[in-house]
Every structure is written in structure tokens, then in C-alpha cells.
Amino acid sequence: MKANGKELLRMESELARKSRLSLKKKFVILDGLYREALFLGVFPLKDPLEGLEIDIKLARALNGVSNDGSLDENFLKSFGKIEKEIR
């Protein structure tokens, strides 16, 4: 499975290198996504800071995960506290 995953990542990065979008196309996509968000009622945000504290705490907890995927000793404690706040 690891070999397949590495091959998939290699193929994805190769595809990304080959299919460059122009700045104009990027703005067209961004505009479309923004209009869809307006249509769905997601924008404008009623309270842009809502949930910011939880996002910050989650980011701090996730930063406890090292590059090799092993967990910092305080990670599970921090994540457990955040999970209780979310619920």
C-alpha cells in the first residue's frame, strides 16, 4: 500500500506541474466559488470570529504531532480537552 501511495503522490505532483492555470482562470474559479458561497448563504459570515478559539487550540494540539507521525506526549491531553469543547 505504501508503494501505491507514493506512486499516487508522484502522479499527482506530476499532474499539478503539467496543468498550470493562468491567473485569469484562477480568478474565474475563485469568483465562481465566492458566488456559490453567497448563493448558499455561507457568506457574509454573521460572526467572522466564531470558533476561532477552538481553531487556535486545535492548531496548537496538531503542532504536537511530529513529522514522522508520532504523537507528542501532551497531544492526546490537548486533543481530549478540545474535543469536549467542540461538543
C-alpha positions as CSV (number, residue, x, y, z in Angstrom):
1,M,0.0,0.0,0.0
2,K,2.8,2.4,0.8
3,A,4.3,1.9,-2.7
4,N,0.9,2.7,-4.2
5,G,0.5,5.8,-2.1
6,K,3.9,7.0,-3.0
7,E,3.2,6.4,-6.7
8,L,-0.1,8.3,-6.4
9,L,1.6,11.3,-4.8
10,R,4.2,11.2,-7.6
11,M,1.5,11.2,-10.2
12,E,-0.5,14.0,-8.5
13,S,2.5,16.2,-8.3
14,E,3.4,15.5,-11.9
15,L,-0.1,16.3,-13.0
16,A,0.0,19.6,-11.0
17,R,3.2,20.6,-12.7
18,K,1.9,19.9,-16.1
19,S,-1.5,21.6,-15.7
20,R,-0.8,25.1,-14.8
21,L,-3.7,27.6,-14.7
22,S,-3.4,31.1,-15.9
23,L,-4.0,33.9,-13.3
24,K,-7.3,34.8,-15.2
25,K,-8.6,31.2,-14.9
26,K,-7.7,31.1,-11.2
27,F,-9.7,34.3,-10.6
28,V,-12.6,32.9,-12.6
29,I,-12.6,29.8,-10.4
30,L,-12.3,32.0,-7.2
31,D,-15.2,34.2,-8.4
32,G,-17.4,31.1,-9.1
33,L,-16.7,29.7,-5.6
34,Y,-17.4,33.1,-4.0
35,R,-20.7,33.4,-5.9
36,E,-21.7,29.8,-4.9
37,A,-20.9,30.6,-1.2
38,L,-23.1,33.7,-1.4
39,F,-25.9,31.7,-3.0
40,L,-25.7,29.1,-0.3
41,G,-25.8,31.7,2.4
42,V,-22.3,31.0,3.7
43,F,-21.0,34.5,3.1
44,P,-21.1,37.1,4.5
45,L,-20.3,35.5,7.9
46,K,-22.5,36.5,10.7
47,D,-19.6,36.4,13.2
48,P,-16.3,36.0,11.5
49,L,-14.5,35.2,14.8
50,E,-16.9,32.4,15.8
51,G,-14.9,29.3,16.5
52,L,-11.6,31.0,16.3
53,E,-10.5,30.0,19.8
54,I,-11.2,26.3,19.0
55,D,-9.3,26.6,15.7
56,I,-6.3,28.0,17.6
57,K,-6.4,25.3,20.3
58,L,-6.7,22.6,17.6
59,A,-3.8,24.0,15.7
60,R,-1.7,24.0,18.8
61,A,-2.6,20.4,19.5
62,L,-1.9,19.3,16.0
63,N,1.5,21.0,16.1
64,G,2.4,18.4,18.7
65,V,2.4,15.8,16.0
66,S,6.0,15.3,14.7
67,N,6.9,14.9,11.0
68,D,7.2,11.1,11.4
69,G,3.6,10.9,12.7
70,S,4.5,10.0,16.3
71,L,2.5,11.9,18.9
72,D,3.9,14.4,21.4
73,E,3.1,13.2,25.0
74,N,0.8,16.2,25.6
75,F,-1.1,15.8,22.2
76,L,-3.8,13.4,23.5
77,K,-4.4,15.5,26.6
78,S,-4.8,18.7,24.5
79,F,-6.9,17.0,21.9
80,G,-9.2,15.5,24.5
81,K,-9.9,18.9,26.0
82,I,-10.6,20.4,22.6
83,E,-13.0,17.6,21.7
84,K,-15.0,18.3,24.9
85,E,-15.3,22.0,24.0
86,I,-16.5,21.2,20.5
87,R,-19.3,19.0,21.7
